[in-house]
Amino acid sequence: MKEKVLEIINFIRSSKNLPYVKCIDESTRLREDLEMSSFDMAELTVHIEDEYGVDIFEDGLVNTIGEIYAKLQK
């Protein structure tokens, strides 16, 4: 799961010509650390929902990788 989330994030970053991220952890912040815009967050939601069938923003915004992992483990 963690490798797939990283793969999705790097796919989104590559479309913005941002450098590849080698590792993320639970405290990694989506906007501040990964430079994700609102559009990027929407794209992230679509990719994760396609992969896992989970809408990570169903209960509100997520701000960190740890919050994504928690939603995927429910």
Summary of the structure (lengths in Angstrom):
residues: 74
radius of gyration: 11.1
end to end distance: 12.9
largest distance: 33.0
contacts: 186
relative contact order: 0.20
helix: 50%
strand: 3%
